[in-house]
Amino acid sequence: PKDDRWKNADSSLFLQDAARRVREQGGRLSHVDVTILGERPKIAPYRTQMIAKVSEILGIEISRVSVKATTTEKLGFIGREEGLVAYAVCLIERPSSDN
């Protein structure tokens, strides 16, 4: 937050940068799973677009991206609709070495 070069930056830049760093280290992005926590908005109408966008940004097949959502059953700041939380997990494959 203190680095001005990222001020008002599109969030896709962070994802692209992370993917680039993985590839530079010899890794391959295999699968990505995103879970969004929030009471609203419901993501069902946008889920397909979200999957396609994540796939495009990361340069992986759509079939390797999962996006889903859940609520906190009205608990906490999420339940009060004061914000959202997103968790993402990425399976990274690294070529095996013959050492």
N, C-alpha and C positions, 0 to 999 in steps of 0.2 A: 503493500500500500504506500510505501514511502518513495518508491522508485517512479519518477515522473514519466519514464518511457512507457509504462504500462497504464498510465492514467487514461480512463475512458476507452481502453483497448477492448476490442471484440473478444469475448471469452474463447472463441474458436482458436485464437492465436496461442493461448495457453495449452490447449489440447494438441495443436499441431507441433508446438515446441516439445512437449512431453514425448510425442510419438517420434519426433526426429532424434531426440536424445536416446531413446531405446534402440532405434535402428543404428545409430552411430556406435553403440556398444555391442552390436552384433545380434541384437534381439529381434524377434518377429512378433508383432501383435497378433495373437491368435483369436481370442474372444474377449468381448467387453460386455459387462453386465451393469446396468444402471438402475438404481432404485430411487424413486422420488418419494419423499414423505411430505404429505400436505393434505389438508381437507379440501381445498379448492385451488386451482381449477382441476377438473377431471381431465386426465390426459388422453383418454381413449380417442377423442377426435383428432389428436395430434400425434399419437404414438407412431404411426407409420412414417410420418414426416421426420420425427425425431430420430428414429432408427436410421433412415436414409441419410440424414445430415451427419450423424456421428460416423456412419460408415464412410461417407465422403471425406470428412475431415481427417479420419485416421487412415484412409486408403485400404480398408479391409472390406470383405464381402458383407452384404447386408445380413446374410444368414448367420454371421458371427457376432451380431450385435443384438442385445436384449435390452429393452426398456420397459420398466413396470413401475407401478405406483402403489402406495398404501397410505393409510391415514394413521394418526396416533389416537384415534377414538376420542377426539376432543381434549386430549391431554397437552399441557404445556403451551408454549408460544405457537407451536404448529397447530394445535387444536383450537387455539383462539384465532387462528388465521392471521397471525402476525408475521409469518414467514414460511419458507420452505426449506427442506434439507434434501440434498442429493448425495448418494453414495455411489461410487463407481469402482468396479473391480476389473482388472485387466489380466488375462492370462498371457504371459510372455514366454515364448519358446526361444531357446538358445540352441544353435546348432551344436550337436555333440562333437567333441574332439576325440581324436584317435590316440590320445596320450595314454 
